[in-house]
C-alpha cells in the first residue's frame, strides 16, 4: 500500500492512496469520529484515490491517528472472535 501526502495544512489534508478499500474504511471511521469532512474520489479505475480530510477542531493528524487506532481495535476484536471458533 502506498500513501502520499498531496497537500497538508493543520485542519485540511489531501492524500493519494493506491487502495480504495483502505480509503473507504478510513472515510467511514473518520466520519463516525465527527470530522468536518472526509471523502475520496477517483478519476479513473487505473488512477489512485484522492482522499480529503478536514477537521473543525483538533488536527487532521490526530483525527487520522484516532481512526487508525479504532480500526486496529475492531480488527483485533474480529481476530479474537474468529480464533475462538
C-alpha positions, 0 to 999 in steps of 0.5 A: 500500500502506498500513501502520499501526502498531496497537500497538508495544512493543520485542519485540511489534508489531501492524500493519494492512496493506491487502495480504495478499500483502505480509503473507504474504511478510513472515510467511514471511521473518520466520519463516525469520529465527527470530522468536518469532512472526509471523502475520496474520489477517483478519476479513473479505475487505473488512477489512485484515490484522492482522499480529503480530510478536514477537521473543525477542531483538533488536527487532521493528524490526530483525527487520522491517528484516532481512526487508525487506532479504532480500526486496529481495535475492531480488527483485533476484536474480529481476530479474537472472535474468529480464533475462538471458533 
